[in-house]
Amino acid sequence: MGGKRFSVRRVIAALAVVGATAFGAGQALAASEPITTSTGCCSYGKATFTIDRGTTATFQNQDLGPSPHDVFSADSGANNRPLFSSAQINLGQTPVSGTDSLGPGTYRFFCTVHPTQMSAQLVVTPSASPTVGVTILSRKLGPVASSGKLKVKLRGLLASNDVSLTARQGKRKLGSMRGVDLAAGVSRTVRVPLSRAGRNALKRAGSAKVKVTATPPGDQPVSATQRLR
Ligand SMILES: [Cu+2]
């Protein structure tokens, strides 16, 4: 009986792996739902709509009347542009651009045609798989200790903003940085500044196993290790 339960668990684990592979990085198995309007003016179809991390939302105007509607983020991002927005449309559907770059969280939006009447919120669910790739490029202990910088390559598997990095040797914190923005599919090399104590610890060592952890807000942390000699 115990063996049977064990095998069921293995099947579930295997299915999870197949799902993660077949659906690609960052796409959970839950389906994203479209942002809808009511069939009459002027309201959205629900108070809250949910999409998977890394996906572009769809706006469906189901209003049978003459008034157009849109989706416009209440918060702005870089360059003072809305975090996400759609075209203004009548009956039909259109993509909401920018939602694929949102981290997990809740975002308010409104209709620019009816800003006081139409508002709702978009919930972005965390990714089931890592959203950031991490590789430690530094190999030699001497240059890292003398420069006080650890070279790390990051890759945005999904767009991830405000990623923080921590470098450790065992339990000792060597250094950290924050506020790293990564575009989807783009690699970026950063130099993690080490603290004075971190530098001194490396200077005293003959070799050091260093671990760097990248934490995208709301998503799972990802680590890489490298022995510096
Ligand atoms: Cu409207």
Residues whose N, C-alpha, C, O or C-beta is under 5 A from the ligand:
A	BS01	CU	P68 H69 D70 C111 V113 H114 M118
